[in-house]
């Protein structure tokens, strides 16, 4: 690991890549949606772009990108409490020689990314939440047989497009989703993802923004 924590150092770490590969293969066997490098990178890039669009400095962007990239590595252990597992695994990967404010801030952001009952504890944590929870791409679904997947995955399979747009001037973060209503209804989306949507709104508020949700061009929030 580099002396200075960098996204490229994390991304090219063979131990981390092994975790992604193992987890994604295990999830594929269980029929779960993709949780490997693809989701990690999408989450990381979204988190980075949100902070960049809002004017945060480059280092803050990079730390959020690292946190979002690593937020699910704990799935290697178990999907249950994987947020805490991910944080501990991150600390073990970087080692004591790099322990400091930045490392602990990343660990805290990762460790709390599933706690929907409280506001994210930092701008980094907020960007992570938005990067993770807005990744509803249908490409993450592994089977085209709609009868073989659960309702959560069915909703994601219906999402033809999901786009995060930041309007710094208006202090608004927009999530625009295009849903194929032949697969599921808009109400199905809210039934499955209401808590996720509220959590994203909390995260946007931490960034001093409002969250606006558009589904098939209709505004719901």
CORLIN-V791278 format. One record per helix or strand of 2 or more residues. SS is the DSSP state (A for helix, B for strand). FROM is the first residue (numbers start at 1). TO is the last residue. If there is no record, write none. Layout:
ss=SS from=FROM to=TO
ss=SS from=FROM to=TO
This chain:
ss=A from=7 to=11
ss=A from=14 to=30
ss=A from=37 to=53
ss=A from=58 to=70
ss=A from=73 to=76
ss=A from=82 to=94
ss=A from=96 to=98
ss=A from=101 to=111
ss=A from=123 to=133
ss=A from=138 to=140
ss=A from=146 to=148
ss=A from=151 to=158
ss=B from=159 to=167
ss=B from=172 to=179
ss=A from=186 to=206
ss=B from=210 to=215
ss=B from=218 to=219
